[in-house]
């Protein structure tokens, strides 16, 4: 049997073999994960079609593959469990086989390295090629100079102060070059595209978060009890406030297609999620028809899927407006970049207590800076400012969100 790459969606032309989870000749069960194919947007998993063992691997890690291209051969058959043989206590213990990709084993062999010393970061602790390369650069002991034998009881040299100068240049300055992942390359390409193809400006405002925080404190327990443990967070307020503001300013919910303006009659809100592989933007569909608990559930589900690489193409396709929350990382102020072909993106930031003037008095309030980046080709500056002011007003009086005022 042939193991082939999945059928890619129309928006994806090719992928890269990311990690082989099984090696040639290794026995597998049906639906066991064989290999990950990384595309511009998601990681696609290829599983075993039946019980048997993996044959010859045609596409190695890092190779480019097209839709339905041959990846490996597969030999179906019954997987015979190895009988357990009792071993006496005096018998030497046999080390468990190390789980490593073929590319990692090859690199370790070339470097003369015991692969069992390498800590794996792949799925289920599997050792990848990058793990071996990282070990060689950072953790492998430096060999002694030529012509000198290491002494058995040689004491360790005293640590050298960081400021000391090395006149002979003995210290090695290490560099490590690795190719961009397809997701990172796709992110880079789209960000440059946004900069080149849009007249992008950013306007700022600040919002007093104390009304939203007070509402969450008052109803959090009741909300969780009513909605099966769903926590009332900040994102549902921002999603709903954005929807209400988009209804008033349709141009911010539109996109430009050539010389045409496409006004969207629906509100699909993208929520930027940071993962180890890069930033992804799953989309909350028809956000205007969802309740607060439904929005929170969907965002939490997308976050878990994003971190485990389980998001689908459909879940990240489309979107009419995007929210980006840099505040969870401590960002106080930033200028978010548009997510083409959208014409607006709202940047949220860290909530920080600051002195503000309220009713003629200086008080301490939890404040957040908001940033709206927009495409000036379609959205005038006055509309962008009024859109952001509308969001500010909705968040500082959350009842207006529910009443659609």
Buried (B, 14 or more C-beta within 10 A) or exposed (E): EEBBBBEBBEEBEBBBBBBBBBBEEBBBEEEBBBBBBBBBBBBBBBBBBBBBBBBEBBBBBEBEBEBEBEBBBBEEEEBEEEEEEEEEEEEEEEEEEBBBBBBBBBBBEEBEBEBEEBEBEBBEEBBBBBBBBBBBEEEBEEEEEEEEEEEEEEEEEEEEEEEEEEEEEEEEEEEEEEEEBBBBBBBEEBBEBBEEBBEBBBBBBBBBBBBBBEBBEEEEEEBBEEBEEBBBBBBBBBBBBBBBBBEEBEBBBBBBEEEEBEEBEEBBBBBBBBBEBBBBBBBBBEBBEBEBBBBBBBBBBBBEBBBEBBBEBEBBBEBBBBBBBBBEEEBEEBBBBBBBBBBBBBBBBBBBEBEEEEEEEEEEBBBBBBBBBBBEEBBEEEBBBBBBBBBBBBBBEBEBBEEEE
